[in-house]
Amino acid sequence: MDDLEKYIDQRKRRSANFANIFDEGYENFKIGILLKKAREEAGITQEDLAKKLNTKKSAISRIENHSEDIRLSTLKNYVSAIGRELQVKIL
């Protein structure tokens, strides 16, 4: 575990609020990274995807970088446009 991970672990143990906010933020960040990675693996640029979805490149960037409030319908359209399938699990 590096210094940053140790610091985060210590803060999480001291503050339940910090732990909740950190974990929620990380999950949102991870969704955006997964979307961007899938798009890149499909060989599609943000501009190409924006054209397929009849939107602007800035909207695609917002989805990938600020996915904390993405609608399920938007997520489904994004994934479909890059030729992938969306699966949602509740565990």
C-alpha positions, 0 to 999 in steps of 0.5 A, spaced: 500 500 500 502 506 497 502 513 501 496 515 498 492 509 499 494 509 507 492 516 507 485 514 504 484 508 509 486 512 515 481 518 513 476 513 511 476 510 518 476 516 522 470 519 518 464 515 515 462 521 511 469 521 508 468 514 506 461 515 503 463 521 499 470 517 497 467 511 495 461 514 491 466 519 487 470 513 486 464 509 483 462 515 478 469 515 476 470 508 474 463 508 470 466 514 466 473 510 465 469 504 463 465 508 458 471 511 455 475 505 455 469 501 451 469 507 446 476 507 445 476 499 444 471 500 439 475 505 435 470 510 435 472 517 437 468 522 441 466 526 435 463 519 431 459 517 437 456 524 438 454 524 431 451 517 432 447 519 438 445 526 435 449 530 440 455 534 441 462 532 442 462 536 449 456 531 451 460 525 450 466 528 454 461 530 460 458 523 460 465 520 460 468 525 465 462 526 470 458 520 470 455 521 477 448 523 474 448 519 468 441 517 466 440 509 465 437 511 458 443 515 456 447 510 458 444 504 454 444 509 448 451 510 449 453 503 450 449 501 444 452 506 439 459 503 440 456 496 439 456 493 446 451 491 451 449 494 457 448 489 463 445 492 470 446 488 476 443 489 483 447 485 488 
